[in-house]
Amino acid sequence: QVQLVESGGGLVQAGGSLRLSCAASGSISEANVMSWYRQAPGKQRDLVAASVSGGVTNYADSVKGRFTISRDSTRKTLYLQMSSLKPEDTAVYYCNLVIATTSGRREYWGQGTQVTVPS
């Protein structure tokens, strides 16, 4: 069973930095995509950044130049380094994993971690 556990959220002043972590456990195929999504109150869950197992990354326009997505050497821990935080970055941040299996595509979500940037 695949599990995703996020950590690192909290309250930070505007202009500050925070690093989120997502540890994946279980059987994960080498071909996968790990991503960060966020959901603000009353809004839909949106993609923040994605990391493809082959090394490609992409970012939402709103975080380009401020956020950096990366993985550790095992490729099973995902990070999101957030800098120059703004009040509009306030949301619950979710880790997402999509893997290919012999029975098809499977998707997993973490429990979410709150990031609050007061205005």
C-alpha positions in Angstrom: 0.0 0.0 0.0 1.4 3.4 -1.0 1.3 6.1 1.6 2.3 9.8 1.4 3.1 11.7 4.5 3.6 15.5 4.3 5.4 17.7 6.8 6.8 21.2 7.1 3.7 23.4 7.0 3.2 26.3 9.3 2.8 30.0 9.8 5.3 32.3 8.1 5.4 36.0 7.6 5.2 37.5 4.1 8.5 37.3 2.3 9.6 34.4 4.4 10.5 30.8 3.4 9.2 27.4 4.2 10.1 23.9 3.0 7.5 21.1 2.7 8.4 17.4 2.6 6.5 14.4 1.3 7.7 11.0 2.1 6.4 8.2 0.0 6.3 4.6 1.2 5.3 1.3 -0.5 5.8 -0.1 -3.9 6.3 2.7 -6.4 7.2 2.2 -10.0 10.2 4.0 -11.4 7.9 5.8 -13.8 6.0 8.2 -11.8 5.0 11.8 -11.3 5.1 13.5 -7.9 3.4 16.8 -7.5 2.3 19.5 -5.0 -1.2 20.8 -5.2 -2.8 23.4 -3.0 -6.3 24.3 -2.0 -7.4 27.6 -0.4 -10.7 27.9 1.4 -13.6 28.0 -1.0 -11.4 27.3 -4.0 -10.5 24.3 -6.1 -7.4 22.3 -5.7 -4.7 23.5 -8.1 -1.4 22.2 -9.3 1.6 24.1 -7.8 4.6 22.1 -9.2 5.3 18.7 -10.6 8.3 16.4 -10.8 8.5 13.7 -13.3 10.7 10.7 -12.4 12.9 11.4 -15.4 13.8 14.8 -14.0 11.4 17.2 -15.8 9.7 19.7 -13.6 7.0 22.3 -14.2 5.4 25.0 -12.1 2.3 27.1 -12.0 2.9 30.6 -13.2 2.0 32.0 -9.8 5.0 30.3 -8.2 7.6 30.4 -10.9 10.9 31.8 -9.6 9.7 31.5 -6.0 9.1 27.8 -5.4 11.4 24.9 -6.2 10.4 21.3 -6.4 12.9 18.5 -5.9 13.4 14.9 -4.8 16.0 13.2 -2.7 18.4 10.6 -4.0 15.9 7.7 -3.4 13.4 9.6 -5.5 10.8 8.8 -2.9 10.9 12.0 -0.9 9.5 15.1 -2.5 10.3 18.6 -1.4 8.8 22.1 -2.1 11.1 24.9 -1.2 8.9 28.0 -1.0 10.5 31.5 -0.9 9.2 35.1 -1.0 5.9 33.8 0.3 2.8 35.9 -0.1 -0.6 35.9 1.6 -2.1 34.4 -1.5 0.1 31.3 -1.0 -2.0 30.5 2.1 -3.6 27.1 1.5 -3.5 23.4 2.4 -0.7 21.8 0.4 -1.2 18.3 -0.8 1.4 15.8 -2.1 0.2 13.8 -5.1 1.7 10.6 -6.7 0.7 9.1 -10.0 2.2 5.8 -10.9 1.9 3.3 -13.8 1.1 -0.2 -12.8 0.3 -3.4 -14.8 -3.3 -2.8 -14.0 -3.3 0.9 -15.1 -2.7 4.3 -13.7 -3.0 4.8 -9.9 -3.1 8.1 -8.0 -2.5 8.8 -4.3 -2.8 11.8 -2.1 -1.3 12.9 1.2 -3.3 14.2 4.1 -2.3 17.8 3.5 -0.3 20.4 5.4 -1.4 23.9 6.2 0.6 26.9 5.1 -0.5 30.3 6.4 1.0 33.6 5.3 -0.8 36.4 7.2 -1.5 39.6 5.3 
